[in-house]
Amino acid sequence: MNGFTLGRYYPTKSFVHRLDPRAKILALVLLLVAVFYPAGFGGYLVVGSLIIMAALLSRIPLSYYLLGLRPLLMMMFFLGVLNIFFITSGELLFEYGWFKLYSGALIQTAYIIVRLVLMVTVTTILTATTKPLDLTLGIEDLLKPFKLLGLPTHEISMMISIALRFIPTILEEALRIMKAQQSRGVDFEEGKLKEKISAVLSLIIPLFVCAFQRAEDLANAMEARSYDPQGKRTRFHQLKLTFKDLVLIAVCGCALAGVVMIGLEL
């Protein structure tokens, strides 16, 4: 949990940090659509190349991104085991008694792993190179057209920004509670099923209490500063799209178009 990087801002000077948050959000959406489009490993190669280039330009250590992927290892392992046991498509590769391993299971597992890695990495690049305030302003500007439909765009963007900001905070709180419970003799790894359920409950209940307490403290702090979501607000920092921002959007759009063409040829 302490290696969770999603939602954390990594302060450094880089080309990606200087980009407009709206351009980075649009690039994220385009790349996520490309990741989910069924274009096989060729599509993943196109998207992965752009993500690797963005990671290098961000001047953030590779270990930072690897820490963000570490919490997914258990999920990848679990999904891989499910695919191996339940997917029976493709060529039979191995058979031992009742156990049969098919090529379709391995391919599907590889698809899931690559997709998860790309999704988490590109999202980590966005949150690590964009300040929470800039992220809020960017989301609010992109949602402005929906304001004509009566949607509370400012409130939505604020909630998204707060949720992203509190992800690492809640995880750190969970780690602190876990260490406190372990010091009191709670074992989260060994024991019977009933004991493990009791151990998890001893973690979840205090975590929910702390989360609600932090939410109440945040609400009180916003009220003390006379925050009014319906009031007219001005900005000291104005967002402006530059040529490099437009180039970023165009490159990601071309990547999505290329992934679609690859998918149509399959």
Order of alpha helices (4+ residues) and beta strands (2+ residues): alpha-alpha-alpha-alpha-beta-beta-alpha-alpha-alpha-alpha-alpha
